[in-house]
Amino acid sequence: MLAIGLMSGTSLDGIDAALIETDGEGAVEPVAFVGTDYTDDDRAVLAAATELALLFDDPDDHPLIERAEALLTRTHAAAVAALLDRAGVGARAVDVIGFHGQTVAHRPDKGWTWQLGDGAALARATGIDVVADLRTADVRAGGQGAPLLPVYHAARAAGMALPVAVLNLGGVGNITYIGANGDLIAFDTGPANGLVDSWVEAERGARFDADGALAATGAVDEAVLAAMLDHPWFDLPPPKSLDRHDFTIQPARGLSAADGAATLTAFTAASVAEAIDRLPARPLRLLVAGGGRRNPVMLSMIAARTGLTSEPTDALGWNGDALEAEGFAYLAVRSLNGLPISFPGTTGVPVPLTGGTLYRAPRAGLALGAISA
């Protein structure tokens, strides 16, 4: 099948849209990718919706939430149009869209996870069937609802000497361990770029620490780092998952801008090292995807604390920017075929489980922009 995957991460930087050809099992062929940035106004609406959602005990309607969802769905429809134009492919040729949506709160401890995004409206706007709501079934069955991409990582790693680990450094970090027998273990490692981004925005008004330049000029405060690593979350056995807001920059308050950036970057590296120590065997390779792979200071700190070379997935010929979006296209095809997308070793779900809700497109899709503001 030809499938589109859409991903908007907790960093709120923009939308990744990828087109792949896949059978949802061993065959994967990336076709095209487009990354689009949110405007500052759009980012502000989504950030406000996230802050509001954290106050709820369960998903609920609110005018701001509804506005954010309409905005999110509309911008994703535009991303699909841009991707189809880039690929030179018509909507009718695409079998399905895997629509992750925007996580505004993730509370598997309370039995729910919340991703904004109107799958039915996206199907109408694009004229393509949509599989959305990919995490809910797992959480309702007692799983963590994350990470969901290990099965895609395993498909891409076919033929490699095992075991290997795939580390995704987004707002939150997560790791996939592919064992010598192909067994999968996965869990969130801790904050990745999220805390550093929040720190740099607070201290310098920038969206992120480009190339780790600010952290490179600072010194790690070992006392603050030790206190942050003493968080009880690190004592929990995997599988486990995080909401980006489970950790804050508060422990670094009082440090200089550079020292705070260095300390929070070291915290990401130390949490990855702690995760590596929990794996059944030491991976032969550590493959790194996500925005953090572009931060040489972060990668250097990870290498120093793990003793493993941090290999950006791009060196393998994988598009490290597209990997998550590709993964949700792959999961959508698996969902259509009734194949499991989460497993006991990846989310803690009791048995391998499929997921997602299918929204059928009308025979003739509406014009883009038909989603109300």
N, C-alpha and C positions, 0 to 999 in steps of 0.2 A: 504494500500500500504506500501511497504518497501521504505523508502526515506532516502537519505543522505543529510545532511545540512553542508555547509562549510562557515566558517567565519574567516576573517582576519581583526582585528580591527585597529583603528587609532593609537594604541600604537605600532604597527608594531613588536609585540613580536613573532608572529607565527600564525599557522593555527589551528583552532579547527574543527574537523570533527566528526559528530555524525550520527548514524544510528538509526532511529525510525520506528515503525510501527504505522500508523495513517490513519484515514479516512478524515483528514483535518477538523474535527469538534470536537466531544467530546472524541473520542477514541485516546489516546496517550500512547504508550508503548516504552520507551527508550530501545535500544538494546545494543549499544556499542558506545564507544567514544575513540578518539585518539587526543592528542594535540602534535603538532610538532613545534619546534622553528625554526625561520629563522636563517641562518648563519649571521655573522656580515657583510659579503659582500652582501648578499641578502638584508639585512635590509638597508644597505647604498644605494643600487640602488633604493629601494622603497621610501626611505626618499628623495632622490634627485628628483625622479619623482613627489613626492607630492609638493616639493618646487617649481618645475617648473610649475606644473599644476595651482598653485595659481596665476601665472602671466597671465593666459589666461582669456579672456573674455567669452570663451565658449570652450568646449572640442575640441582639435585639435591634429593632428598627429605631432610627433616629434620622432627622433631616440631614445632618452632616454625613452620616454613614451612607444614606441613599445618594447624596450628591457625589460622594467619593466613588461609590460603586458605578454610577453612570459614567463618570469621568474615566474611570479605569477601563470599563468595557469599551467606551468610545475610542480611547487611545490604543487599545489592543486591536480593535478592528482596523484602525489606520495602519498599525504595524503589520497586520496581515496583508493589507493592500500593498504596502511597500515591499514586503517580502516576495509576493507574487510577481510584482513588477521586476524586482531584481532577478528572480529566477526565470522570467519569461514563461510562466505557467499560469493557466487560467484556473479560476476557482473550481470549475467543474471537474478538473483533473485531480483535485485533492480529495482524499477519502475522509479525513478527519482532522480536527484541531484538538490538541491537548492543551487545555486552558487551566493553568495553575491558579491564576488570580493573585490577589495581594493578601498575604497573611497580615492581619491586624492584631490578632491575639492567638496564642497557641497554648492551650491549657489541658493537655492530656491528663493531668492529675485531677482535673475536674470533669473529665469525660467529654471535652469538646475542643475543637479547633476551628478557627474562623478565617476563611479566605474570601475577600470581596471579589465579585465578578459575576455577571449575569450571563450564564451559559446560553440561555434561550435567546437573549438579545444579540449575543455575538453570532449565534447561528443564523439569525435573521439578517443581520447586517452583512455577513460575509457570504451567505449561501452555501456554507460548508457545515456538515455535522460537527458537533462539539462534544467532547468528553470533559467535564469539569468536576469539581468537588471530589478530588482524588484522595483526600486524606480522611474524610469523615468516617467511612466504613471501617477503616483500621482502628481509629480511636474508639468508636462505638463497640468494637470487639475486644477492647482492652489493650490495644497497641498504642505506641507513641505517636503514630501518624507521620513519623519522620525518622530517618531520611528515607525517601522513596526511590532514589536513583541507583542504589547498589546493583540492581539487576541489569540496568543499562551499562554501568561501569564494567560489569562482568562480560557483557556482550562485546564491548569495545576492547577489553583486555584479552580476548581470545587469542591463543597462540603464544602468549608471553610465558616466560618461566615464572612459576608461582612458588611462594605467595608474593603478592604485591598489594600495596595499599594506595588508594586514590583519596587524596585529601582535597576537599572543596573549601576554599576560603572566601566565603561571602560575608554577609553581616554576622552570621554565626558560622562556625566551622563544623564540618562533619567528615567522618572518615569511613571508607569502605575497605574492608579486608577481604581479599579473595584468596582463600586457602589453597593448599596444594591439591586438594580434591575438589576444588571449585566451590567449597562451602562459603557462605556469605555471612559476615558479621559487620554491623554498621551502627554508628551512634554519633551524636553531636559531641564535639570535642570541647566546646566552650565558645566564648566570643571570638570572632576572627577580626574582621575589619570594623565591626560595629562600634566598639568602644573607642578605637582610635579615631574613626570618623567623627564621632560625637565630641571627642576632646578637641580635635583640630577646628571643628566648627565653632565650639565655645571659645577657644583661645585665639583663633586667628581668622575666623569667619570664612574658612575654606571648607569645601565639601569633603576632602580627604587629604591625607599626607602623601602628596605625589612623590613617587619613588622612595618613600620613607625618608625624605630629605630632612624633615624636622626631627624625627627620631634619631637620625644619624648624628645630630649635633648634641644630643642629650646623653645623660647617664641614667642607667637603670637604678631606681631606688629599691634595693633588695628587701627592705622592711615592708614597704608597701606591696611589693610583689608577693612576698610570703603571706601577708595578710589576705590578699585576694585569692591565693591558692588554697587558703584554709576554708574556703566556702564549702558547706556540706554537700553541695551538688557533686563535687569531685569524688566524694566517697561512695556515691551511688554506683552500683554495677550497671553495665550496659545490658540491653539497649536503653538509651535515655535520650531525651531531646530537650531543647531549650526554646524559650521565647527570647528574642533579642533583648528585651527589657528585664530579663532576670538578673542581669548584672548592670552596674552603672559605673560612671566615671568618678563617683564621689570619693572613693579611697585615694585617688590621685590629686584631689584638691589640695592646694598649697604648694604643689611642685611647680617648677617653671614650665613653660609651654614645651620646651624641648625635652626636659626630664620626664614630664608626664607622657609625652608621645613615646619616648623610649621605653618607659615602664609598662605602658599598656600594650605596646608591640611585643615586649618580652613576655607579658602575660599570655598573649595568644600563643607564642612559641612554647612556653612552658606547659600550657594546657594540651598542646599537640603531643609533646613529649610524654605527658601523663597518659594520654590516650594510646600512644604506641606501646607503652609498658603494659597495657591491659590486653593487647592482642595475643592470640594463642601462640604465635611464633613471630619472629622478627621478619618483616617483609624484606624481600630482596631489593625492592625499589619503592620509592615514595613519589607518586605522581601527583602534581599539584595543579588544580583548576581553580576557577573563580578569580575575582578581582585581586585578591591578595597575592596571586602569583606574579603580579607586576611590581610588587614591593620588594626590592632586593634586600632591604634591611630585615624585613620580616622573614624572608626565605633564609637569609644567613643565620638569623637567630634560631630558626627551626632546625637547620642543619647542625648548629653547634649544640643544641640541647638534645637532639635525637641521635646524632651520629650518622644520619642518613642524608645523602644529597637530595635536596629538594628539586625535582625535575619538573619544570612546567610542562603540561600536557602538550603544548604546541610543538615541543621537540619530537613528539611521536607522530606529528602530522594531524593531531586532534586540534580543533579550534577551541581553545580554553574559554573563550567568551561564549561560545555556542553550546557548550556541553550540557548545561542544565536545560536549556530550551529543547535541545535534541532529545534529552531524556524524557521530557514530558510528551513529546510526539511519540516516542517509543512506548511509553506507558499507555497512551491513548489507544494504540493499536492492540496492545495486550488486553486492555479492558474490553475492546470490541470482540476479541477472540476468547474472552472468558478466562484468560490466563492470570495467574497471581502477580500482583505488583508489590506486595509486602510479605515478609517472611518472619518466622519466629526470631531468627538471628539478626534481623535488621530493624524491626520496630517492636519486637516483643509480642506480636500478635500470636494467639494460640496455635493457629495453623496457617499455611500459605493462603493468602486472601486476595481476590481481585477487588477492584474498587472503581469509583467514578460513576457519574450520572451522565447518560447520553441525551443530548438535545438535538433532535432532528431539524435540519434546515428545510425551509420551504423550497419548492422546486426552483423558484426564481428568487434570489436573494434581494433584499432591499438595498438601496444605495447606501454607501458608507456615510456616516453622519446622521443616520436615521434614529440613533439612540438619543433619547431626550436628555438634555442637560439637567 
